[in-house]
Amino acid sequence: MSRKSRMRALPDESKMRYAESWRQIETRFIQDPSGAVREADQLAVSVLRERGAKMEDERHLPDDLMHARAATGVDANAGDTEGQRKAMLHYKHIVDDAVGDTSRTPAETQRREVA
């Protein structure tokens, strides 16, 4: 059984709040990559905690969170945003897994397809 399958689903209100927070963080990435990555980490941790992930033991953190944190450490001193970009992709995966595809607008997620 994977760690992901043991996490509980979020209520719709939390999904909407986290999705909106993620969109705001993503828009700040261009102007302030380091700040956006810090906020993305905080958001990801909040999402994971609300879903019931055990965050006390670093060896058992979800893979995406560990990969995101590792990516920012690699390029942090080089002034290169590539590591930060990779970290954002991992954080986005955490948020998308919890709330659905955050790249879609709220109107798109509410629209139903007609067969």
DACORBEL-V531244 format. One line per field, one symbol per residue. psi: psi as a letter, one per 30 degrees, with the letter a starting at -180 (. if undefined). Layout:
psi->???
This chain:
psi->kleeffkllkleeeeeeeeeeeeeeeffeeeieeeeeeeeeeeeeeeeeffgkjgejffglkeeeeeeeeefeegeffgkgeeeeeeeeeeeeeeeeefajffkleeeffkkkk.
